[in-house]
Amino acid sequence: MVQAPVQHLDRISDKWASLVVSALAPGPLRYSDLGRKIAGVNPKMLTQTLHSLERDGLLTRTVTPSVPVRVDYALTPLGQNPALLPTAVKDWAENHFDEVRHARERYDAESADA
């Protein structure tokens, strides 16, 4: 059972994921604001990281129909939990394994229906 929490530790300790979580800690941001706030991230990596964090239940993506369409990203309560200290991140990964697994299953089911 050790391997499963390690997968979550990999997600949270990933460079881009850590930077996105840190950028969103003060509050929601639009995609373009995230791109400007995170130095060196390219659009493809930012998009992949946002999808992965959403899939894991760490952030939400809110689309507001307008011209142009507005997309905001915000941390969920689950995403606000991880501290940036290595021990806290490890503990978080171990303690929230089931929540992340359920979030992934829910996301995958909803995405399959779309």
C-alpha positions, 0 to 999 in steps of 0.5 A: 500500500506504500506505492499509492501514497507515493503517487500522490506525493509525486503529484504534490511535489511536482515542480509545476503542481507546487507552483500552481498550488502556491499561486492559487493559495491567495485566491482564484486566478484566471488561466492567463493570470496563472501563466503570467504569475508562474515564470517559465511555464509554457501553455501546454505544461500549465494546461496539463498541470491544471488538468491533473490537479483538477483530476486529483480534486485539488482545484476547481475549474469554473467556466463563466459564459461570456465573450471571451469565455472566462475560466477561473481556477481555485483550490478546493479545501483538499488542495488548501491542505498541503503545506510545502514542508516535505513531511507535511506533504508526505503525510497529506499524500498518505492521509488523503489517498482515498479522497484523491482516488475518489476525486479521480474516479468522479472526474473520469466518470464525468469526463467519459459522459461528456 
